[in-house]
Amino acid sequence: QIILTVVLVFIYIRWRMVIEIDDQELRINNAHIELKYLGDATVLESDAMRLIRGRDADPANYLAIRFWSPRGVLVRVKDSRDATPYWLISSKRGDELAKAIG
């Protein structure tokens, strides 16, 4: 049981996703982008999220998703120098995240 507990704690720490937003930028773990380069933020429920993660996915997008999280936010990137069309972010609190972004 001790080994299982240690493994589960390790997995939790390794797979956690930290989302931070301040006045200047959005940070998700090691990735970051200035807020001035972000466009519309759309909250996605489970059906839309499933499609955009799979069949309708753009291979150039940035993914900050967890397979067990059925909802999220799609954030458009409006920087012409950036080949990334959008960030797809898993979030249980998509409304709060979208509001904080834009």
N, C-alpha and C positions, 0 to 999 in steps of 0.2 A: 504494500500500500504506500509505503514511503517513496519508492521509486516512481510509482504512478503519479503521486502528488507532485514530485519534483519535475517530472516530464510535463505534466499539465501546466505548471507554473511557467516553465521554460517556453512552452508553446504560446501561452497567453502573452508573455512579454515579447516574444519574437514576432507575433502576428498582430499586435495591437496597432491601431491607427490613431495617430494624434493629429487632430485638425485644429489649427490656430488661425485666427483672423485678427489683424489689428488695423490701424488706419492706413497702412501702406500696402500690405500684402496678405495673401492666403498661403499658408504653409500646411502641407500634409506630409508628415514624417520629414524626409530630406528634400522633397520637391517644394518649390515656391514660385509664385508669380505675383507681380504687382497688380493691385486691384484696378489700376487704370487700364490694364489690358484685358479685363474680364467684361464680357457682355452679359446677355440675359442668363439668368439662372432659372431653370425649370425643374420643379419638383416632379419626380417620377414615382408612381405607384408600382406595384409588383408586376403587372402585365407589361407596362411600358419599359420598365427597367429590364425585364427578361429579354425583350426584343432588342433593346439598344446594347445590351451586353453580348448578344449572340448574333442573330440573323442580320440586324441592321447596323452592326458595329462598323465604325470606321477604323481601319488598322492604324491610323496615324494619331488616334486620340490618346489622352493620358488616362489611365485607369487607376483609381484609388478605391478598389472595391473589395468586398468580402463576399464569398460565395453564399454565406448563410444569411446575408442581409438582403431582403427582397425589395427594399425601397432605396431611393437615392436622389441625387440632384445632378442635372446636366448643366454645365456652365460653359457657355460659348467663349472662345478666345478671339479677341478682336485686334490682334497684333499681326499686321501683314507680313512681318518678318518671321513669324512663328508658324511652322508647318502643322502644328497641333490644332485641329479645329475646335476641340472641346475637351473639358475635363469631365469625367464621369466618376462621381463620388458616392459611395455607399453611406447612408446615414439613416438612423432611426428617426432623427429630428430634421428631416429635409426642409420643412417650412422655416425653421429657425435658421438653418444654414443659408438657404436662399435669401432670406431677409437680411442676414448679416453681410452677404456678398454684395447685394445690390439694392 
